Amino acid sequence: MQTVTIYATGECNLRCTHCSVGQDQYEPRKALTTDEFKETLTSLATSGTKLVTLLGGEVTIYRDDLPELLDHADACGIGVSINTNGIALSRLLTLAEHSALESVVISLDGSTPALHNEIRGRGSFERATRAISALASAPRSREGAMRVEIAHVISGVNAIHSAEMVSLASSLGAHRLSVKHVRIIGRAQDHVTSLGLAGESLISAYSTVLLAWMLTQKVELSLQLPSAFAYYLERRFGIDADSVKAVACAGTDHYGYVDLLGNHLPCPAMSFEEDPVNGLGEKLDELNLVRNTASDVRRSPIFLDFEKRRRSFAAHEKMHPCKYCRFSDESSPCVASIIQGEASGEVDLCAAVFDYGDEHVSGFRADVFPLYPGERTSTMT
C-alpha cells in the first residue's frame, strides 16, 4: 500500500459549511496518543507505505506533537503530507523545516474573500492565501523538497467562479491546484440548497476550470475525472482524455485509511468520520495498528472482501450509469454510498454527461452508454 490517509484529530478552529466530518467538531473524540501514533507510523512503514496524509479537523493547531511525529516518520522512511486550512502560519513555517514534510495542501474554496469566507468563515481567505504564498517561498519549497498545493472544492457557492482559481493558484506560487466537487455528507447535508451541484452546472464547472488552465498551464492541475466524463471533454473540446481521467478507487494496493482510533480500513466510507450512523465507532483489536502490523491487518477478512468485490466489478450493477457504460471494464467507481448501506449509487459526473452530453456532443449517450435499454427510469439526481 503506497499511500495511507490518517485522520489525526476531530478538533477544528473553523466550521466550514461543506465539512464531511463536521460531526466530530461538536464533541471531539479522543485521538491517538503520541506513542500510539508513532507505533502506527512504524507499522505502516514496515508494510511498505511511503506517504501518509494527515487530515482533521485541523492538525496544525490540535496536534502539538506534529514535530515529533514528523521526525519519527522521517526515521521510518515515510514522507508526510499535511492538509490544512492555513490559519496557523507560524506553525506551518516551523513544520516546513522538517525533512519528512513533502507537501502542504491548503484548502481554498473561492477566488475572492467573499466566496471563500462564505464557506469557511470571515478572515479565512486572507490567512489561507498568505500561508500559500509564504510556504511557496520557504527554503525547502524553493529547493524543490516540499510542494505547496491548493485543494479547491467546487460547490453551488463558487462554481461559476472556479475557473478564476487557476490564475489565483499561479499568482500565489502554488505548485498544484487540485479540484474536486462537494460531497453532500457531514455538515454539507445541512447546506445542500446552497452547496449542491449537479447536471449541466457540474459539467460547466469542470469544463471551464480545465479550459482556463489550458490557456496558461502555469500550475499543475489535478482533476481525476472518470473515463466517461473525460471522454466527453475529449469529444467536445478536443482535450486528451488520458491526461485528466483516473479511477476513483485504485484499491488497497495503492491506498488505505486509518481512523481516529487507529483502525486500519480499506475505505474511509467505512469509518465513523464519514458515516457516524453505520461507520466503525470503536477500536477493534484485529484492525488496530497499535496492536497489529499493517501487513497482518491487510490480510484480514474486511480487506480481502473489499478487494474481491472491487476487482469483480459487481458494484457496477448497482451504480448509475456504470452498468451501461462502455468504459466499465477499465473503471473502478467510488461505491461509498453502497458501503454505507444504500441499495444503489451514482457517479454524479458520469450521470451529468449521461443526461446532458447529447446537448453538446451529438450521439454521446449512444456512443458511451450503449447498454442503456431506453428512457432513464432512475429517480436519482
Summary of the structure (lengths in Angstrom):
residues: 381
radius of gyration: 20.6
end to end distance: 34.6
largest distance: 59.5
contacts: 1318
relative contact order: 0.11
helix: 43%
strand: 15%
